[in-house]
Amino acid sequence: MKKLIKKLRKKLKSSQKLISKLENELCERHSDIIILDQTNHYLEQENITLTKKISDFEEVYLKDTKTAFEKQLQHIMSEIRDIKKEDSSFYTNAFKYLYGYIQALKEYSNDDTKKIMKKIEAYKRKVHETQKYSLSIKQQEKSLSKKFDKVSTHVKKLKEKIKQNIHTQQ
């Protein structure tokens, strides 16, 4: 009987050790589940705010008014300052570049800028045409000077023949 009691005690000790290990693992798993649940809740909140921001941006984009766009841009710029410092400068520069690009597009879409660009294109065409005409005139000048040289040599020969004829007739 003593043997049986010893065996049962050993089994009880080993089972108690296993139970305590299982309880520790259960506590760890439970705390992991709590942490994951908190993280999941935080991510869901962030997702909700981001979808709300996206819908706000879409509304501003669809309104297509300058003041609403600029206000939204200022709002974005203020939120960027909350981002990590190393990322903040990148986003700030990117938004400034995009804002400048959008302003340039707006100015280009005005009639004044289009008119200026059309005048520049017309001027370029005229310059190209005058360069062609100038080249053509230079070529014609060369050919005329060659023809003039030929004519002048013919005139000299004719003068000489006339002089010879006059001298021979006298």
Residue pairs with C-beta under 8 A, 6 or more apart in sequence:
56 72
57 72
60 68
60 69
60 72
61 69
66 106
69 102
73 95
73 99
76 95
77 92
77 95
80 88
80 91
80 92
80 95
81 88
83 91
107 113
108 114
108 117
